Amino acid sequence: MDPPKVKNWDKMVHAPFKKVVKFDLICMGIGTVIGMGIGAFIATNF
């Protein structure tokens, strides 16, 4: 009865947990690097 969109969403939601964690850690790592860069930039300019 459910439309196909729900099934696709279901597949996305139940992606392998390890993949999701790895992706999340990479994003957090990039965010930290960018944050540190901005912090250093502000610290040196002011």
C-alpha positions in Angstrom: 0.0 0.0 0.0 2.9 2.4 0.7 4.1 4.6 -2.2 7.6 3.6 -3.6 9.1 6.8 -2.1 8.7 5.4 1.4 10.6 2.2 0.4 13.5 4.3 -1.0 13.6 6.4 2.2 13.6 3.2 4.2 16.7 2.0 2.4 18.4 5.3 3.0 17.5 5.4 6.7 18.8 1.8 7.2 22.1 2.4 5.5 25.0 0.4 7.0 25.7 2.0 10.3 29.5 1.8 9.9 29.3 3.8 6.6 27.2 6.5 8.3 29.6 6.7 11.3 32.6 7.0 8.9 30.9 9.7 6.9 30.0 11.5 10.1 33.5 11.4 11.4 34.9 12.7 8.1 32.4 15.6 8.2 33.3 16.3 11.8 37.0 16.2 11.0 36.6 18.6 8.1 34.5 20.9 10.3 37.2 20.9 13.0 39.9 21.7 10.5 37.9 24.6 9.1 37.0 25.8 12.6 40.6 25.8 13.6 41.6 27.7 10.4 38.9 30.3 11.0 40.0 30.6 14.7 43.7 31.0 13.7 42.7 33.6 11.1 40.7 35.6 13.6 43.4 35.3 16.3 46.2 36.6 13.9 44.1 39.5 12.6 42.7 40.9 15.9 
